Amino acid sequence: MASASFSSLLLLLCCCFAVFVFDIDFVHGNGGSSGHRNLQFVNKCKEEVWVGALGSSVLNGGGWAMAPGEVVMVQAPAGWHGRFWGRTGCSFNHYGVGKCETGDCGGLAQCGGIGGQPPATLAELSLGPPLDYYDVSLVDGYNLRVSVQPRGSQRGSRTCRPAGCNVDVNAMCPAALRVAKRGSSGVVACRSACTAFSRPEFCCTGAYAQPSSCRPSYYSRLFKRACPRAYSYAFDDPSSIFTCSKPHSYLISFCS
């Protein structure tokens, strides 16, 4: 467990340097006596990424910009649950109003409780006690490579393994699912079959709202082959959701 003095110093550094911090490896622990989790975001993309956040409480205003190579630390309380995603091609005025090419949340720089517009790769967390659950999901489609790695608990065990999609799905996206880049023929995102066709057998709704009736489709199998450690459709639980007992932090990487 991290000492009280170390936790105080970390909080002081976060306040002094706002949300930008250097990549450091923490001592083992559960994030402090309060049970919070330190979430370390890293932008490994070649372009700016605007992170979107939606959850049981608003973290860091619900959205923030990350330059290439930047690291941002955000603290989540025990029991927090929600999702993060990367927004690309964003432009905002000094009022924080504008637009993102992918993952847009109502044209706002800080999403503040508004979810991202599909398609967008999601990093989802539900923090304990007693266990943390986490995953990377392509159920709402794909726009960026994303990974989630817990730190500081049961290293090397079958739990606490990394989740993610580390393949450029845009490069292999079927024509029917592609979202074209503005003003060019490039692909900036890949829709899921549900968002592309709105059919219940792809969305796992109506008569297909059970695992026994909603099965993998041709399109979800493409996602799964590319990203075996990510959700490819709504009931893709056995190989896609991960657990960890009291990690002190998570590393959430874009374009890793």
Helices and strands as residue ranges (DSSP letters): H 4-16, E 37-43, E 49-55, G 60-62, E 63-66, E 71-76, E 81-87, E 91-92, E 98-99, E 122-126, E 132-137, E 146-151, E 163-165, G 169-172, G 175-177, E 178-180, E 187-190, H 193-197, H 200-203, G 206-208, H 218-226, E 242-244, E 249-254
